[in-house]
Amino acid sequence: MHRALLERRIRDTHARLVKAREELAVLNEQLAVVQETADEARVRALVSETPLAAREHDEATRHADAMVRAREALQKSVVDLEQRQDELLAAVTSGKQ
Protein backbone atom coordinates (compact mmCIF):
# COMPACT_ATOMS: atom_id res chain seq x y z
CA MET A 1 0.00 0.00 0.00
CA HIS A 2 1.27 3.46 -0.84
CA ARG A 3 2.78 5.33 2.12
CA ALA A 4 0.60 8.45 1.67
CA LEU A 5 -2.53 6.28 1.68
CA LEU A 6 -1.35 4.52 4.84
CA GLU A 7 -0.69 7.84 6.54
CA ARG A 8 -4.13 9.14 5.60
CA ARG A 9 -5.75 5.99 6.95
CA ILE A 10 -3.75 6.33 10.17
CA ARG A 11 -4.94 9.93 10.58
CA ASP A 12 -8.54 8.93 9.88
CA THR A 13 -8.37 5.99 12.28
CA HIS A 14 -6.76 8.15 14.93
CA ALA A 15 -9.48 10.80 14.61
CA ARG A 16 -12.18 8.14 14.91
CA LEU A 17 -10.40 6.66 17.92
CA VAL A 18 -10.17 10.02 19.69
CA LYS A 19 -13.87 10.65 19.06
CA ALA A 20 -14.84 7.17 20.27
CA ARG A 21 -12.80 7.61 23.45
CA GLU A 22 -14.47 10.97 24.11
CA GLU A 23 -17.90 9.44 23.56
CA LEU A 24 -16.98 6.59 25.90
CA ALA A 25 -15.96 9.03 28.64
CA VAL A 26 -19.27 10.89 28.32
CA LEU A 27 -21.23 7.64 28.27
CA ASN A 28 -19.44 6.43 31.40
CA GLU A 29 -20.44 9.62 33.23
CA GLN A 30 -24.03 9.32 32.04
CA LEU A 31 -24.15 5.66 32.97
CA ALA A 32 -23.05 6.42 36.53
CA VAL A 33 -25.98 8.81 36.91
CA VAL A 34 -28.47 6.39 35.35
CA GLN A 35 -27.27 3.52 37.53
CA GLU A 36 -27.59 5.71 40.61
CA THR A 37 -31.13 6.59 39.56
CA ALA A 38 -31.93 2.90 39.06
CA ASP A 39 -30.55 2.09 42.51
CA GLU A 40 -32.67 4.83 44.08
CA ALA A 41 -35.74 3.54 42.23
CA ARG A 42 -35.01 0.03 43.52
CA VAL A 43 -34.92 1.29 47.10
CA ARG A 44 -38.16 3.25 46.60
CA ALA A 45 -39.80 0.15 45.13
CA LEU A 46 -38.72 -1.97 48.08
CA VAL A 47 -39.87 0.59 50.65
CA SER A 48 -43.17 1.60 49.08
CA GLU A 49 -44.13 -1.78 47.58
CA THR A 50 -46.44 -0.04 45.07
CA PRO A 51 -46.95 -1.05 41.45
CA LEU A 52 -45.96 2.44 40.31
CA ALA A 53 -42.64 2.29 42.16
CA ALA A 54 -42.00 -1.18 40.77
CA ARG A 55 -42.63 0.07 37.21
CA GLU A 56 -40.32 3.04 37.75
CA HIS A 57 -37.64 0.67 38.99
CA ASP A 58 -38.12 -1.64 36.00
CA GLU A 59 -37.92 1.28 33.59
CA ALA A 60 -34.78 2.69 35.23
CA THR A 61 -33.16 -0.73 35.21
CA ARG A 62 -33.97 -1.28 31.52
CA HIS A 63 -32.49 2.12 30.71
CA ALA A 64 -29.32 1.36 32.68
CA ASP A 65 -29.02 -2.05 31.01
CA ALA A 66 -29.37 -0.47 27.57
CA MET A 67 -26.64 2.02 28.41
CA VAL A 68 -24.38 -0.80 29.61
CA ARG A 69 -24.86 -2.54 26.25
CA ALA A 70 -24.12 0.72 24.42
CA ARG A 71 -20.97 1.18 26.50
CA GLU A 72 -19.84 -2.37 25.73
CA ALA A 73 -20.35 -1.77 22.01
CA LEU A 74 -18.42 1.49 22.19
CA GLN A 75 -15.61 -0.17 24.15
CA LYS A 76 -15.40 -2.85 21.46
CA SER A 77 -15.22 -0.14 18.82
CA VAL A 78 -12.33 1.51 20.68
CA VAL A 79 -10.47 -1.80 20.88
CA ASP A 80 -11.09 -2.45 17.17
CA LEU A 81 -9.87 1.03 16.23
CA GLU A 82 -6.75 0.61 18.39
CA GLN A 83 -6.03 -2.69 16.68
CA ARG A 84 -6.56 -1.14 13.24
CA GLN A 85 -4.28 1.76 14.11
CA ASP A 86 -1.58 -0.66 15.29
CA GLU A 87 -1.88 -2.63 12.05
CA LEU A 88 -1.55 0.52 9.96
CA LEU A 89 1.43 1.72 11.99
CA ALA A 90 3.06 -1.68 11.57
CA ALA A 91 2.52 -1.46 7.82
CA VAL A 92 4.20 1.96 7.72
CA THR A 93 7.17 0.86 9.80
CA SER A 94 7.65 -2.36 7.87
CA GLY A 95 7.80 -0.30 4.69
CA LYS A 96 10.68 1.76 6.08
CA GLN A 97 12.97 -1.21 6.53
MMTF fields as JSON, N, C-alpha, C and O atoms, coordinates in Angstrom:
{
  "mmtfVersion": "1.0.0",
  "mmtfProducer": "UNKNOWN",
  "numBonds": 387,
  "numAtoms": 388,
  "numGroups": 97,
  "numChains": 1,
  "numModels": 1,
  "chainsPerModel": [1],
  "groupsPerChain": [97],
  "chainIdList": ["A"],
  "bondAtomList": [4, 2, 8, 6, 12, 10, 16, 14, 20, 18, 24, 22, 28, 26, 32, 30, 36, 34, 40, 38, 44, 42, 48, 46, 52, 50, 56, 54, 60, 58, 64, 62, 68, 66, 72, 70, 76, 74, 80, 78, 84, 82, 88, 86, 92, 90, 96, 94, 100, 98, 104, 102, 108, 106, 112, 110, 116, 114, 120, 118, 124, 122, 128, 126, 132, 130, 136, 134, 140, 138, 144, 142, 148, 146, 152, 150, 156, 154, 160, 158, 164, 162, 168, 166, 172, 170, 176, 174, 180, 178, 184, 182, 188, 186, 192, 190, 196, 194, 200, 198, 204, 202, 208, 206, 212, 210, 216, 214, 220, 218, 224, 222, 228, 226, 232, 230, 236, 234, 240, 238, 244, 242, 248, 246, 252, 250, 256, 254, 260, 258, 264, 262, 268, 266, 272, 270, 276, 274, 280, 278, 284, 282, 288, 286, 292, 290, 296, 294, 300, 298, 304, 302, 308, 306, 312, 310, 316, 314, 320, 318, 324, 322, 328, 326, 332, 330, 336, 334, 340, 338, 344, 342, 348, 346, 352, 350, 356, 354, 360, 358, 364, 362, 368, 366, 372, 370, 376, 374, 380, 378, 384, 382],
  "bondOrderList": [1, 1, 1, 1, 1, 1, 1, 1, 1, 1, 1, 1, 1, 1, 1, 1, 1, 1, 1, 1, 1, 1, 1, 1, 1, 1, 1, 1, 1, 1, 1, 1, 1, 1, 1, 1, 1, 1, 1, 1, 1, 1, 1, 1, 1, 1, 1, 1, 1, 1, 1, 1, 1, 1, 1, 1, 1, 1, 1, 1, 1, 1, 1, 1, 1, 1, 1, 1, 1, 1, 1, 1, 1, 1, 1, 1, 1, 1, 1, 1, 1, 1, 1, 1, 1, 1, 1, 1, 1, 1, 1, 1, 1, 1, 1, 1],
  "groupList": [{"groupName": "MET", "atomNameList": ["N", "CA", "C", "O"], "elementList": ["N", "C", "C", "O"], "formalChargeList": [0, 0, 0, 0], "bondAtomList": [1, 0, 2, 1, 3, 2], "bondOrderList": [1, 1, 2], "singleLetterCode": "M", "chemCompType": "L-PEPTIDE LINKING"}, {"groupName": "HIS", "atomNameList": ["N", "CA", "C", "O"], "elementList": ["N", "C", "C", "O"], "formalChargeList": [0, 0, 0, 0], "bondAtomList": [1, 0, 2, 1, 3, 2], "bondOrderList": [1, 1, 2], "singleLetterCode": "H", "chemCompType": "L-PEPTIDE LINKING"}, {"groupName": "ARG", "atomNameList": ["N", "CA", "C", "O"], "elementList": ["N", "C", "C", "O"], "formalChargeList": [0, 0, 0, 0], "bondAtomList": [1, 0, 2, 1, 3, 2], "bondOrderList": [1, 1, 2], "singleLetterCode": "R", "chemCompType": "L-PEPTIDE LINKING"}, {"groupName": "ALA", "atomNameList": ["N", "CA", "C", "O"], "elementList": ["N", "C", "C", "O"], "formalChargeList": [0, 0, 0, 0], "bondAtomList": [1, 0, 2, 1, 3, 2], "bondOrderList": [1, 1, 2], "singleLetterCode": "A", "chemCompType": "L-PEPTIDE LINKING"}, {"groupName": "LEU", "atomNameList": ["N", "CA", "C", "O"], "elementList": ["N", "C", "C", "O"], "formalChargeList": [0, 0, 0, 0], "bondAtomList": [1, 0, 2, 1, 3, 2], "bondOrderList": [1, 1, 2], "singleLetterCode": "L", "chemCompType": "L-PEPTIDE LINKING"}, {"groupName": "GLU", "atomNameList": ["N", "CA", "C", "O"], "elementList": ["N", "C", "C", "O"], "formalChargeList": [0, 0, 0, 0], "bondAtomList": [1, 0, 2, 1, 3, 2], "bondOrderList": [1, 1, 2], "singleLetterCode": "E", "chemCompType": "L-PEPTIDE LINKING"}, {"groupName": "ILE", "atomNameList": ["N", "CA", "C", "O"], "elementList": ["N", "C", "C", "O"], "formalChargeList": [0, 0, 0, 0], "bondAtomList": [1, 0, 2, 1, 3, 2], "bondOrderList": [1, 1, 2], "singleLetterCode": "I", "chemCompType": "L-PEPTIDE LINKING"}, {"groupName": "ASP", "atomNameList": ["N", "CA", "C", "O"], "elementList": ["N", "C", "C", "O"], "formalChargeList": [0, 0, 0, 0], "bondAtomList": [1, 0, 2, 1, 3, 2], "bondOrderList": [1, 1, 2], "singleLetterCode": "D", "chemCompType": "L-PEPTIDE LINKING"}, {"groupName": "THR", "atomNameList": ["N", "CA", "C", "O"], "elementList": ["N", "C", "C", "O"], "formalChargeList": [0, 0, 0, 0], "bondAtomList": [1, 0, 2, 1, 3, 2], "bondOrderList": [1, 1, 2], "singleLetterCode": "T", "chemCompType": "L-PEPTIDE LINKING"}, {"groupName": "VAL", "atomNameList": ["N", "CA", "C", "O"], "elementList": ["N", "C", "C", "O"], "formalChargeList": [0, 0, 0, 0], "bondAtomList": [1, 0, 2, 1, 3, 2], "bondOrderList": [1, 1, 2], "singleLetterCode": "V", "chemCompType": "L-PEPTIDE LINKING"}, {"groupName": "LYS", "atomNameList": ["N", "CA", "C", "O"], "elementList": ["N", "C", "C", "O"], "formalChargeList": [0, 0, 0, 0], "bondAtomList": [1, 0, 2, 1, 3, 2], "bondOrderList": [1, 1, 2], "singleLetterCode": "K", "chemCompType": "L-PEPTIDE LINKING"}, {"groupName": "ASN", "atomNameList": ["N", "CA", "C", "O"], "elementList": ["N", "C", "C", "O"], "formalChargeList": [0, 0, 0, 0], "bondAtomList": [1, 0, 2, 1, 3, 2], "bondOrderList": [1, 1, 2], "singleLetterCode": "N", "chemCompType": "L-PEPTIDE LINKING"}, {"groupName": "GLN", "atomNameList": ["N", "CA", "C", "O"], "elementList": ["N", "C", "C", "O"], "formalChargeList": [0, 0, 0, 0], "bondAtomList": [1, 0, 2, 1, 3, 2], "bondOrderList": [1, 1, 2], "singleLetterCode": "Q", "chemCompType": "L-PEPTIDE LINKING"}, {"groupName": "SER", "atomNameList": ["N", "CA", "C", "O"], "elementList": ["N", "C", "C", "O"], "formalChargeList": [0, 0, 0, 0], "bondAtomList": [1, 0, 2, 1, 3, 2], "bondOrderList": [1, 1, 2], "singleLetterCode": "S", "chemCompType": "L-PEPTIDE LINKING"}, {"groupName": "PRO", "atomNameList": ["N", "CA", "C", "O"], "elementList": ["N", "C", "C", "O"], "formalChargeList": [0, 0, 0, 0], "bondAtomList": [1, 0, 2, 1, 3, 2], "bondOrderList": [1, 1, 2], "singleLetterCode": "P", "chemCompType": "L-PEPTIDE LINKING"}, {"groupName": "GLY", "atomNameList": ["N", "CA", "C", "O"], "elementList": ["N", "C", "C", "O"], "formalChargeList": [0, 0, 0, 0], "bondAtomList": [1, 0, 2, 1, 3, 2], "bondOrderList": [1, 1, 2], "singleLetterCode": "G", "chemCompType": "PEPTIDE LINKING"}],
  "groupTypeList": [0, 1, 2, 3, 4, 4, 5, 2, 2, 6, 2, 7, 8, 1, 3, 2, 4, 9, 10, 3, 2, 5, 5, 4, 3, 9, 4, 11, 5, 12, 4, 3, 9, 9, 12, 5, 8, 3, 7, 5, 3, 2, 9, 2, 3, 4, 9, 13, 5, 8, 14, 4, 3, 3, 2, 5, 1, 7, 5, 3, 8, 2, 1, 3, 7, 3, 0, 9, 2, 3, 2, 5, 3, 4, 12, 10, 13, 9, 9, 7, 4, 5, 12, 2, 12, 7, 5, 4, 4, 3, 3, 9, 8, 13, 15, 10, 12],
  "groupIdList": [1, 2, 3, 4, 5, 6, 7, 8, 9, 10, 11, 12, 13, 14, 15, 16, 17, 18, 19, 20, 21, 22, 23, 24, 25, 26, 27, 28, 29, 30, 31, 32, 33, 34, 35, 36, 37, 38, 39, 40, 41, 42, 43, 44, 45, 46, 47, 48, 49, 50, 51, 52, 53, 54, 55, 56, 57, 58, 59, 60, 61, 62, 63, 64, 65, 66, 67, 68, 69, 70, 71, 72, 73, 74, 75, 76, 77, 78, 79, 80, 81, 82, 83, 84, 85, 86, 87, 88, 89, 90, 91, 92, 93, 94, 95, 96, 97],
  "secStructList": [7, 7, 2, 2, 2, 2, 2, 2, 2, 2, 2, 2, 2, 2, 2, 2, 2, 2, 2, 2, 2, 2, 2, 2, 2, 2, 2, 2, 2, 2, 2, 2, 2, 2, 2, 2, 2, 2, 2, 2, 2, 2, 2, 2, 2, 2, 2, 2, 7, 7, 2, 2, 2, 2, 2, 2, 2, 2, 2, 2, 2, 2, 2, 2, 2, 2, 2, 2, 2, 2, 2, 2, 2, 2, 2, 2, 2, 2, 2, 2, 2, 2, 2, 2, 2, 2, 2, 2, 2, 2, 2, 2, 2, 2, 2, 2, 7],
  "xCoordList": [0.845, 0.0, 0.895, 1.934, 0.505, 1.272, 1.355, 0.379, 2.522, 2.777, 1.802, 1.31, 1.522, 0.598, -0.798, -1.474, -1.225, -2.529, -2.536, -3.506, -1.462, -1.354, -1.418, -2.112, -0.694, -0.685, -2.065, -2.478, -2.775, -4.13, -5.057, -5.88, -4.922, -5.749, -5.418, -6.307, -4.145, -3.749, -4.387, -4.933, -4.325, -4.937, -6.443, -6.995, -7.1, -8.54, -8.881, -9.81, -8.135, -8.372, -8.127, -8.883, -7.071, -6.765, -7.885, -8.279, -8.39, -9.481, -10.725, -11.387, -11.033, -12.18, -11.963, -12.895, -10.726, -10.397, -10.537, -11.089, -10.047, -10.171, -11.647, -12.05, -12.44, -13.867, -14.553, -15.365, -14.232, -14.844, -14.463, -15.299, -13.227, -12.796, -13.526, -13.907, -13.721, -14.466, -15.914, -16.466, -16.52, -17.902, -18.0, -18.969, -16.994, -16.98, -16.884, -17.548, -16.079, -15.958, -17.294, -17.706, -17.959, -19.269, -20.279, -21.041, -20.283, -21.227, -20.993, -21.949, -19.739, -19.44, -20.005, -20.547, -19.882, -20.443, -21.966, -22.566, -22.579, -24.032, -24.507, -25.516, -23.78, -24.154, -24.11, -24.972, -23.131, -23.049, -24.305, -24.842, -24.774, -25.979, -27.199, -28.029, -27.307, -28.466, -28.483, -29.544, -27.312, -27.27, -27.639, -28.298, -27.211, -27.594, -29.103, -29.727, -29.677, -31.131, -31.851, -32.864, -31.325, -31.929, -31.823, -32.752, -30.703, -30.545, -31.536, -32.133, -31.704, -32.671, -34.091, -34.885, -34.408, -35.739, -35.958, -37.068, -34.902, -35.006, -35.345, -36.211, -34.658, -34.92, -36.358, -37.065, -36.778, -38.158, -39.168, -40.191, -38.883, -39.801, -39.861, -40.926, -38.725, -38.716, -39.455, -40.184, -39.258, -39.866, -41.366, -42.155, -41.755, -43.171, -44.022, -45.211, -43.418, -44.129, -45.381, -46.406, -45.3, -46.442, -46.131, -44.968, -47.171, -46.947, -46.248, -45.422, -46.584, -45.959, -44.454, -43.66, -44.064, -42.64, -41.925, -40.783, -42.59, -42.0, -41.794, -40.767, -42.765, -42.635, -41.501, -40.726, -41.409, -40.319, -38.96, -38.011, -38.888, -37.637, -37.327, -36.191, -38.315, -38.116, -37.647, -36.738, -38.285, -37.919, -36.486, -35.715, -36.141, -34.784, -33.749, -32.663, -34.083, -33.165, -32.982, -31.865, -34.068, -33.97, -33.1, -32.283, -33.285, -32.494, -31.017, -30.161, -30.716, -29.325, -28.737, -27.589, -29.503, -29.024, -28.735, -27.748, -29.589, -29.373, -28.096, -27.344, -27.861, -26.639, -25.397, -24.352, -25.501, -24.375, -24.056, -22.888, -25.079, -24.86, -24.228, -23.339, -24.693, -24.115, -22.655, -21.816, -22.353, -20.967, -20.09, -18.969, -20.602, -19.839, -19.552, -18.449, -20.542, -20.347, -19.313, -18.477, -19.368, -18.416, -17.011, -16.03, -16.913, -15.614, -15.027, -13.828, -15.872, -15.403, -14.915, -13.907, -15.628, -15.224, -13.86, -13.022, -13.629, -12.332, -11.227, -10.171, -11.466, -10.47, -10.194, -9.041, -11.25, -11.087, -10.289, -9.417, -10.595, -9.867, -8.403, -7.521, -8.14, -6.752, -5.99, -4.836, -6.653, -6.026, -5.76, -4.689, -6.73, -6.563, -5.421, -4.613, -5.358, -4.283, -2.926, -1.97, -2.837, -1.578, -1.181, -0.009, -2.163, -1.876, -1.351, -0.392, -1.99, -1.555, -0.158, 0.669, 0.102, 1.435, 2.493, 3.611, 2.128, 3.056, 3.346, 4.478, 2.325, 2.516, 3.433, 4.241, 3.318, 4.197, 5.626, 6.559, 5.795, 7.166, 7.813, 9.029, 7.053, 7.654, 8.077, 8.979, 7.443, 7.802, 9.094, 9.749, 9.458, 10.684, 11.922, 12.989, 11.792, 12.973, 13.387, 14.36],
  "yCoordList": [-1.174, 0.0, 1.243, 1.266, 2.228, 3.462, 4.166, 4.207, 4.712, 5.334, 6.482, 6.586, 7.327, 8.45, 7.943, 8.519, 6.868, 6.28, 5.724, 5.905, 5.053, 4.523, 5.649, 5.541, 6.713, 7.84, 8.47, 8.849, 8.584, 9.142, 8.226, 8.699, 6.928, 5.987, 6.026, 5.893, 6.208, 6.33, 7.57, 7.509, 8.691, 9.928, 9.757, 10.164, 9.152, 8.935, 8.015, 8.286, 6.945, 5.994, 6.664, 6.465, 7.453, 8.15, 9.123, 9.196, 9.856, 10.796, 10.056, 10.502, 8.933, 8.137, 7.584, 7.513, 7.194, 6.657, 7.732, 7.471, 8.915, 10.019, 10.312, 10.484, 10.367, 10.648, 9.54, 9.822, 8.292, 7.169, 7.193, 6.908, 7.527, 7.607, 8.734, 8.581, 9.862, 10.973, 10.568, 10.86, 9.906, 9.443, 8.441, 8.449, 7.582, 6.588, 7.274, 6.858, 8.298, 9.029, 9.662, 9.598, 10.27, 10.888, 9.82, 9.998, 8.717, 7.641, 7.057, 6.724, 6.932, 6.428, 7.353, 6.886, 8.662, 9.621, 9.513, 9.504, 9.433, 9.324, 8.021, 7.996, 6.956, 5.656, 5.671, 5.078, 6.33, 6.416, 7.064, 6.606, 8.124, 8.811, 7.908, 7.814, 7.255, 6.389, 5.206, 4.809, 4.645, 3.523, 3.972, 3.242, 5.168, 5.711, 5.907, 5.606, 6.407, 6.587, 5.247, 5.137, 4.233, 2.898, 2.325, 1.677, 2.561, 2.092, 2.778, 2.14, 4.092, 4.829, 4.332, 4.21, 4.048, 3.538, 2.161, 1.834, 1.36, 0.03, 0.169, -0.537, 1.082, 1.29, 1.786, 1.31, 2.75, 3.253, 2.131, 2.067, 1.252, 0.145, -0.824, -1.345, -1.062, -1.965, -1.366, -2.062, -0.067, 0.588, 0.786, 0.511, 1.255, 1.597, 0.391, 0.34, -0.568, -1.775, -1.442, -2.108, -0.402, -0.043, -0.447, -0.516, -0.709, -1.05, 0.067, -0.199, 1.309, 2.438, 2.462, 2.638, 2.292, 2.288, 1.114, 1.245, -0.012, -1.183, -0.92, -1.302, -0.272, 0.066, 1.062, 0.93, 2.061, 3.038, 2.353, 2.67, 1.421, 0.667, -0.151, -0.149, -0.842, -1.64, -0.781, -1.156, 0.379, 1.282, 1.798, 1.829, 2.195, 2.695, 1.6, 1.859, 0.391, -0.734, -1.049, -1.305, -1.03, -1.277, -0.209, -0.513, 1.028, 2.124, 1.934, 2.103, 1.587, 1.355, 0.173, 0.23, -0.881, -2.055, -1.703, -2.17, -0.885, -0.47, 0.368, 0.236, 1.217, 2.023, 1.16, 1.435, 0.13, -0.795, -1.476, -1.609, -1.902, -2.535, -1.548, -1.91, -0.303, 0.721, 0.962, 1.126, 0.984, 1.184, 0.019, 0.227, -1.2, -2.372, -2.311, -2.636, -1.897, -1.772, -0.695, -0.874, 0.41, 1.491, 1.079, 1.436, 0.331, -0.168, -1.109, -1.069, -1.947, -2.853, -2.057, -2.404, -0.998, -0.138, 0.484, 0.552, 0.936, 1.511, 0.466, 0.757, -0.729, -1.804, -2.106, -2.269, -2.179, -2.451, -1.345, -1.619, -0.098, 1.027, 1.036, 1.349, 0.694, 0.61, -0.471, -0.284, -1.598, -2.692, -2.269, -2.54, -1.608, -1.143, -0.135, -0.187, 0.771, 1.76, 1.074, 1.446, 0.08, -0.661, -1.367, -1.375, -1.959, -2.631, -1.646, -1.933, -0.494, 0.52, 1.039, 1.227, 1.269, 1.724, 0.663, 0.983, -0.591, -1.679, -1.717, -1.966, -1.471, -1.459, -0.328, -0.494, 0.823, 1.96, 1.647, 1.874, 1.126, 0.858, -0.28, -0.268, -1.259, -2.358, -1.888, -2.469, -0.862, -0.305, 0.5, 0.686, 0.977, 1.763, 0.896, 1.359, -0.34, -1.214, -1.778, -2.529],
  "zCoordList": [0.0, 0.0, 0.0, 0.661, -0.711, -0.839, 0.519, 1.268, 0.821, 2.122, 2.422, 3.546, 1.454, 1.67, 2.027, 2.879, 1.374, 1.677, 3.098, 3.835, 3.48, 4.839, 5.87, 6.881, 5.602, 6.537, 6.664, 7.76, 5.556, 5.595, 6.392, 7.176, 6.193, 6.952, 8.444, 9.285, 8.764, 10.173, 10.78, 11.882, 10.076, 10.58, 10.773, 11.795, 9.784, 9.878, 11.049, 11.81, 11.185, 12.275, 13.619, 14.571, 13.688, 14.934, 15.303, 16.467, 14.345, 14.608, 15.106, 16.043, 14.477, 14.912, 16.315, 17.116, 16.604, 17.92, 18.999, 20.068, 18.726, 19.686, 19.957, 21.107, 18.904, 19.062, 19.859, 20.741, 19.557, 20.266, 21.749, 22.607, 22.05, 23.454, 24.183, 25.343, 23.504, 24.113, 24.37, 25.431, 23.409, 23.564, 24.711, 25.47, 24.832, 25.903, 27.268, 28.218, 27.367, 28.637, 29.025, 30.183, 28.056, 28.32, 28.712, 29.662, 27.982, 28.266, 29.658, 30.358, 30.058, 31.405, 32.477, 33.479, 32.27, 33.227, 33.268, 34.343, 32.104, 32.04, 32.677, 33.381, 32.427, 32.974, 34.501, 35.15, 35.068, 36.525, 37.091, 38.1, 36.447, 36.909, 36.745, 37.649, 35.613, 35.35, 36.31, 36.792, 36.588, 37.532, 38.944, 39.685, 39.304, 40.615, 40.689, 41.706, 39.616, 39.557, 39.672, 40.362, 38.995, 39.064, 40.476, 40.957, 41.13, 42.513, 43.447, 44.314, 43.259, 44.076, 43.822, 44.755, 42.572, 42.228, 42.846, 43.266, 42.899, 43.522, 45.001, 45.517, 45.676, 47.101, 47.312, 48.201, 46.478, 46.599, 46.369, 47.049, 45.414, 45.126, 46.303, 46.632, 46.927, 48.077, 49.27, 49.977, 49.484, 50.646, 50.446, 51.35, 49.283, 49.083, 48.698, 49.011, 48.026, 47.578, 46.771, 46.911, 45.917, 45.065, 43.627, 43.231, 42.857, 41.453, 40.673, 39.8, 40.994, 40.306, 40.583, 39.658, 41.816, 42.164, 41.498, 41.059, 41.425, 40.768, 39.277, 38.714, 38.64, 37.214, 36.992, 36.044, 37.873, 37.753, 37.891, 37.173, 38.817, 38.989, 37.742, 37.267, 37.213, 36.0, 34.832, 34.092, 34.682, 33.591, 33.764, 32.805, 34.965, 35.225, 35.006, 34.487, 35.397, 35.212, 33.726, 33.278, 32.97, 31.52, 30.854, 29.985, 31.27, 30.712, 31.044, 30.175, 32.279, 32.682, 31.915, 31.475, 31.754, 31.008, 29.555, 28.985, 28.957, 27.569, 27.458, 26.493, 28.436, 28.41, 28.605, 28.014, 29.421, 29.607, 28.276, 27.911, 27.557, 26.252, 25.269, 24.498, 25.305, 24.425, 24.778, 23.892, 26.062, 26.496, 26.035, 25.572, 26.164, 25.73, 24.233, 23.795, 23.454, 22.006, 21.69, 20.804, 22.407, 22.188, 22.621, 21.969, 23.715, 24.153, 23.095, 22.818, 22.512, 21.462, 20.26, 19.645, 19.928, 18.823, 19.093, 18.194, 20.319, 20.679, 20.519, 19.956, 21.006, 20.878, 19.406, 19.008, 18.602, 17.171, 16.483, 15.659, 16.826, 16.228, 16.661, 15.861, 17.926, 18.389, 17.629, 17.246, 17.42, 16.68, 15.235, 14.691, 14.621, 13.237, 13.146, 12.218, 14.1, 14.108, 14.25, 13.57, 15.124, 15.294, 13.995, 13.62, 13.312, 12.046, 11.0, 10.283, 10.93, 9.965, 10.299, 9.406, 11.576, 11.986, 11.684, 11.279, 11.886, 11.575, 10.073, 9.659, 9.271, 7.822, 7.398, 6.484, 8.052, 7.72, 8.12, 7.35, 9.323, 9.804, 9.055, 8.865, 8.625, 7.869, 6.476, 5.872, 5.978, 4.688, 4.729, 3.703, 5.917, 6.079, 6.025, 5.623, 6.42, 6.528, 5.209, 5.137]
}
